Amino acid sequence: SILYPRWQPDFAFGHGYPFFNIYGPLSTYVGEAFHLLGSGFADAVKMVFALSIIGSGLAMYGFVKQIMGRQAGLVAAVAYMVIPYRLVDVYVRAALAESVAYVFVPLVLWGVWATLHRPRLANVVGLAFAYAALMFTSPLVTLLLTLILVFYVAVLALARINDAQPWRELSRESIFPLLGHLGHVLVPTGAGLILGLGLSALFAVPAMTENAFVRVDQWYGGRYAWGGDFVEFFQLFSPRWGFGASVPGPGDQVSFQLGAVPVVLSLLSLEVLWRRRHTHRNRLSARQTAFFAVLTGVIIFLMLGISAPLWDALPLARLAQFPWRLLTLTVVSMAFLCGVVARRGHRDTRLPGTSTLVLVALLMLGSLPYMQAEMSEREVSIAGLMQFQQSSDEMTGSTAWVHQVPSWSSMADYHMAGEPVTSKINFGYLYRQPGKVDARTLELRTNSELVEYSADRPVLLTFNTFYYPGWHAYLLDAQTDEVVEELPIAVRGELGLMTVRVPAGVGRVLLRLEDTPIRKLGTVVSFGALGLVALLVLGRAVGQLKSRRER
């Protein structure tokens, strides 16, 4: 068995694709766990979606509760689960990885807040695991959140320093001690985030360095080509719902609304911020409210066409593909703002209609019409995957050595006929060669293929598998299966198929995907980080035990 399979052999009509080397695997692992327990593929996916909704609500509740109390946490959690774009990800886009990522975003924010205000080992380790889990789930969401964390950490850290020594009392002599204090405050948070990167290095390091070995033109071409595709201002408030795709201009067949109830509650949170801005008891929540209010405004600006010059100046921002994908962040910020109003309702009974249950009911009723899925008769199987890839004609997945993206294959024919693919030898190429030659696959696995051949002269053996760094071919002894030599791999044709030259006679060839040095480095770093966590936790436990005995 393979603990971390980087290669998905059935993608690209059976030619294979390094899916888990560049896409976060955690949501797929959760779904496979349900499948191994007996659920069908469709039911397993539904369970992951359901678990992501519940888990994200619990995570947001825990985060907001620490800052503003239970009532605020409950309202923020419900808002986080039912804000329209959250439902778009589930019922329209079926974005499984992004839906699971919503679970970890509040946990990362919670971990940052905790390490800045209560710099304990448990909080540092908690932040590390939350950040690593987010990276394993969705690198894109991780990138967007990391950009936000830069400002979030700065705001919280500077606020904490200001509480210790107000800026207005700052003197020239106290600048350097103040900077030292700031560095001391930031160390636990920085350690948690760096440790999180280390824990996720097994995936993150190859994902960031080896994506150059896949064709990315499919990510940015066709309907994914950058053409603005900004959100029209009215779409932020339009109740229209759809199950289609986004297009440049106002004719989108999918909703980009912020949600009527979340918008109203977010605006009310600003009134709360204004009324309580000078209250020391509410200073912490006021700062957070201000931060998430500003964040919401900035994101809305970036989604509108008026921000086009800024997008043109920052080409890296196009990794988001569409400006409307930033709605992922408004789900987080507006959910927090909704919780602020619940806190006001709890503290100020003179304001009718803002009790916790009323707010929860309003949020649920406002999103209830959108809690529906479009039914499809498409078969959930490998054959269904082949049909989808052909009909969608997009994001098929090809390596950088593929010059012509395939639209079908003989392997797809086998799947459509309900027959298993037992060999990826390209027999058409094999039998065109002169002389007497024969070959058969003895064993076909996810990351390898063992072939036995016989030939009266040296021949070329071609596999219907895309080349990708890490593939190796070995000539084995036909009797003992001992490695005789490693065979160089050549790339053949427009499809970039792997080809090896084998000597005359009877022998065996093993084609196998192995870890590259960068993948090995990532694995070593991840296990090293995991070992460091274990040592820190063990050391802490031993220290506490000794302290209790001394007492």
N, C-alpha and C positions, 0 to 999 in steps of 0.2 A: 504494500500500500504506500501511497505517496502522501505525506503529511501536508505539504504545501505544493499542489500542482500548479505550475505557472502556465501550462499549455492546455488549451481547450481544443481537442482534436476534431470536433464536429462543426466548428465555425467555418465560414467561408466555403460552404458546400462540401465540407469534409477535408479541406486542405489544411485546416488548423490555424490557430491564432493564439498569441501569448496573452490571453485575456487577463488572467490573474497576475500577470507581471506589470500591468499598467492600470487595471481597474481594481478598486477596493473589493476584497473578497468577503468581508464579514457578513453582509446581508445574505449572500449566497450560502455561506456556511450555516447560518441559522436556518434557512429554508431547507438545506440538505439534512439537517438534524431532524426536522419534522418528517421529511421524506423517509429517512431511515427508520423512524418510529412507526411507519405504516401509512402515512398520508400520501395522496396523489400529488403530482407536481402542482396542479392548480390550487388544491387545498393548502399545500405547504406555503405557497406564495401568499395566499390570503391570510394565513396565520401570522406570517412575518409582518404583513401590513397591520394587522390588528395589534400585534405585540408592539410594533413601533408607535402606534397611536397611544396606547396605554402607557408604555414606557416613557414617551416624551412628556406626557402629562404629569407623571410622577416626578420626572426630573425637573420640570419647570416649577412644580409645586415646592420641591425641596429648596430650589434656588431662591425663589421669591419669598418663601416663608422665613428664611434666615434673615432677610432684610426688612420685611414689612409685616410679617405675621401670617397666621393661618388663613384668614379671610382673603387677604390679598393673594396668597399662594394658590388658593382654590380657584379664584376667578382667573388668574393668570394661566393656570394649568388648563382650564376649560377653553379659554381663548386660544391657547397654543394648539389645542387639538382640533378646533373647528374653524379657525380663520380660513376664509375661502381658498387661498393659495395652498394651504395645507391639504385641503380636500382635492385640489387640482392635481397635486402630486400623487394622490392615492387613486382617485377615480378616473382621471383623464390621462395624465402622463404615465401612470403606473411606474413611477420612478422609485423603484424599490430601495436602492442604495441611499438616495436622498431622503426618503422617508425614515429609514433607520438612522440616518445622520442626525435627524431632529432630536433623537434621544440624547445624544452626546453633547450637543451644543450647550444646553443649559448646565450640564455637568462640568464642562470646561469653564464656563463663566463662574459657576459656583466655586470650582477649584481655585480660580484666580482670586476671587473675593476672599476665600478662606485663607489662602497662603499669605495674602497681604495683611489680613487682620488677625489671623491666628496661625502664625508660622510654625505648625507642628508637622512632624514626620508623616502622620496619617494624611494630612491635607496635601502635602507635597506629592506623596505616592498616589493619592486619589486623583489629583490633577494630571499626573503622568499617565495613568491608565485611561482616563477619560480622553485625553488628547491623542493617545496612541489608538484608542478604539475609533475615534473620529477619522483619523488618517486611514486606518484599515477599511473604513466604510466608504468615505467619499473624499478623495484628494481635493476636488474642486471646492466643496463646502469648507474643508480645512483651510484652504488658501484664503477664501473670503473671510472666514472667521479670524484667521491669524492677522489679516490686515486690520480688522476691527480691534483685536486684542492689543495692538500697539497703542492705540488711543485709550482703550479702556484701562489698561494697566497704568498708563501715564496719569490719567485722571484720578484713579483711586490712590496711587502712590503719592502724588502731589497733595491730594486732599489729606492724607494721613500725616504727611510732614507738616502741613499747615495747621493741623490740629495740635501738633506738638509745639510748634513755634509759628505763630501767624506771620505771613509775609510782610505785613506792615511793620513788624518789629525787627525785620532782618537788617543786620549791620554787616559791614565789610569783614569784620573779624569772625562772624558766624557763618560765612558762606561755605568755607571748606568743611567745617564740622557738619553742616547741613547736607552737603553733597555726600559725605561719608554715611550719614544717616539714611539718605535716599538709597544709596547703594545697598546698605544693609537691609532695607525694607524690600528691595527688588530681588535679592538673592533667592529666597524660597520660591517665589513665582518663577523666576528664570530657571531654577534647578528643576522644578516640576515640568516645565515645557520642554527643556532639553532632554530630560529623562524620558518624556513621552516620545520625542523623536527617536531616541535610542531604542525604545521598546518596539517601535514600528519600523525600524530600519530594514528588517527583513523584506518588507514590501516597499517602503518609501524610497530607499536608496536606488533599487533598480527602476522603480517607477519614474524617478526624476532624471535618471541618466540613460536608460535604455529605451525611452520612448522615441528616440531618434531612429530606432531600427524598425519602426512601423510607419505605414503611410498615414500621415496626418492630413493629407489633402481632403480626405473624406470628412474629416472633422470640420473643415472650414470651407468645403465646396458645396455645390448644389444649393439646397435650401438652407444649409448651414453657413453659406458664404456670408461674410460680413457686409451687410447692406443697411445697417442702422437698426431696422426692426424695433424702433423705439415704441414705447407705450404712449398712446394718445391720452391726454389728461382726462378726458371723459371716461376712458376705460377703467380708470382707477375706482370709479364709482358706479359703473354700469352693472346692473344685475344680470346681464346676459350671460348665459352658460352654454358651453359647447364641448364637443369631444373631438374637435379637429386639431389642426396645426396652426402655428403662428405664421404670419406672413408680413412683409413690410407694409406699413400703412394701417388703416383702421379696420381692415377686413378680417381680423383674426377670428378663428373658429374656436378659441379657447378664452376663458375668462382671466383677466388680470386685475380684478377688483380687489380692493383692500378689505371690503366688508363694511356695511353700513354701521352695524353695532360697534365693531372695533374702532372705526374712525371716530364715532361720537365719544366713546369712552377715552380714546387717546387724547382728544381735544379737552375733555373734562380734566384729564390728568394735569394739563398745563395750568388750569385754574387752581388745582390743588398745589402745584409747585409754587405758584405766585402767592397764595395765601399763607403758606407755611415756610417760606424761604428763609425767614429769620429765626425759626424755632430750632433751638439747639437739639432737642430731642429727635427731630425729624431731619436733621442735617444729612445723615447718611442716605436715607431714601430720596431726599431732594436732589442730591448730587447724581444718584443713579437715574432718577426720573429725567433730569436735564440731559444726561448723556444719551439715554435711549430716545428722547424726544428729538434731539439734534440728529442722531443717527437716522431716525425715520425720515426726517426732512431731507437729509443728504441723499439717502437712497432713492427717494421719490424724484429728486432732481436728476440723479444719474439715469433714471429710467426714461426721462422725457427727452424729446428731440433737442431741447435747448442745450443739453449737455454734450452734444455731438463733438464740438471742438476739443473737449476734455478727453473723450474716448479716442479721438484721432491722435492726441498727444501722448496717450498711454496705451500703446499697442498691446502690452501684456494683459491689459484688462479684457482683451477680446477672448481670453481663455474662457470667459463666461459664455461665449457664443452669442447670447442674446441679452440685452440690458434687462429684460423682464425676469431673468433668473435671479436677479438681486432681490426679488420678492421673498426669497428664502430668508433673508435677513430681516425684512419687515415683519415676518411672522414672529420672530423672536422679540424684536423691539416693541411692537405693538401689543404683544401678549403681556409684557412687563408693564406697559402703560395702563392696560386694562386693570391689572392688579392694583395699581395706585388708587384708582377710583374706589375699589372695594375697601381699601384702608380708610379712605375718607368717610365712607358710609359707616364704618365701624366706629370711628371716633366722633363723628358729628351727626347726631340723630336729628338735628334740625333740618337735614336735607332728605326729604322723602324720596322713596323710589330707588335708593341706591344700596339696599341691603344685599348681602352676598347672594342669597337665593334668587332674588330678582335679576341681578346681573348675570348669574349663571343661566337662568331661563332665557333671558334676552339673547345671549350669545348662542345658545342652542337653537332657539327658534329662528334666529337670523340666518343660520347656516343650514337648517334642516332641509330646505328645498334642493340643496346641492349634494346631499348625501345619497347619491345614486350612481350606479355604474352602467355603462353602455355594454350590453351583452353581445358576445361574438361567438360564432359557431366554429372558429378556427380550432383545429386539432392541436392539443397540447402534447407534442411528441417531437422527435428529431425530424420527422417528415414535415411536421408543421413549421419547425424552424426553417427548413429548406424553402418551403413555400413563402414564408414571411420574408426571408432574405431576398428572394427573387422578386416578389411583388413590390416590396418597399424600395428596392434598388438604391439602398443607402446604407452607410455604416456597416458594410459587409465585413470589413476587417481584413487587412492585408499587410504583409511585411514590406519593408522598404525595397526588397529585391523583386517584388511583383510589379511588372510594368503594365499589365493589363488585368484589371480586377475581374475575376470570373463571374459569370452570370448563371452558371450551372456546372455540373460535373457528373461523371459516371457514378461516383459515390452517392450523389444525391438521388440518382435513379434507383440504386439499391434501397435506400431508405424509403423512397416513395412506394416501392414494391413490397415493403415490409420485410425485407431481407437484411440480415446483418452484414456490415462491411467487415470482411475478414482479412483483407489485404489492401495495402496502398501502393503496391507495385504498379508502375505504369507499363502494362503488358504491351500496349501499342508500340511504345518506343523499344521495348525489349525485343520483340519478334521481328522488327524491321531490320535488325542487324544480321549480317551474313553468318553462316555457320549454324551449328546445332547448339541451342541454348534453351534452358528451362529454369524456372524459379518458382518457389512457393513460399508463402508466409507461414512460419511455424507458430508464431505468437505475435499478436498485435495488442499493444497496451496504450494507455494514454500518452506516455512519454517515450515509447520505444516500439521497435518492430524488429523481429528476428526472422531472417530470410535464409532459406537453403537454396543453393543454385548449383547448376552443372553447365559447363560450357567447354567447347573444344578449342576456344581461343579467347583472349581477353575481351570482355564486353563491358558495356555501360549499363549500370543498373539505376534506373530512375524511380524515385518515389513521388507519389502525388501529395507531397507535403511541402509547404512553403519553407524556404530556408529562413533561419533566425539564429543569431549567435547563441551558442550553447549546444547546438546539435553536433554530434560526433558519430563517425562511422568506424566500425572495427571489423577486421577480417578475423574470423574465428576458425579454429581447427574443427573440421567436420566431426571428428570422433570425440574430442575432449571438451570442446567449446572454450578452449583456452585462447586468449587473444594472441594472434600472430603479429598483427601490425595495425596501426591506425590508418585508415584510408582517407585521403584528402577529399573534401566535398566540393563539387563544382555546382554552379547554379545554371539551370537549363531553361531556355525558352522565356516567353513573355510572362509565364506564371511563376518564374523563379523557383522551379522545382529542384529538389536536391538530387544530385547524381554522383555516383561513385564508379570508378573503374575497378573491376575485379579480375584477378588472373584466371587463366584457363584451369580447368579441373573441377573438382567438387569441393565446395566450401560453404561457409555460413557468414552472413553479414549481419551485424547488430547495429541498428541505427538508434541512437539514444540521445535524449535531451538532458544535458547536465548543467550544473551551475557554473556561470562565468565567475571570474574573480570578483566582480562587483556584487554579484548575488551572494557569494560566500562572505564577502565583507559585511554586507547587510545582515546576514544570518548571525555572524559572530558578534556584531554590535548588539543585536536584539537579545541574544542569549546572555551577553555580558551585562546589559542593562537589567535583564531579569534577575541575574545573579546578584547584582548590586542591590536591587530592591530587597531580595531575600536576606542578604547580609545586614542591611540597615534595619529591617524589621526584626530580625533575630537579635541583633545587637541591642535594639531598643527594649525588646522583651527581657533579655538577660539583665540589662541595666535596671529595669523596673523591679525584677525579681530580687536582685541584690539590695536595692533600696528598701524593699519591704522587709527583708530579713534583718537588715541593720536596725530597723525600727523596733 
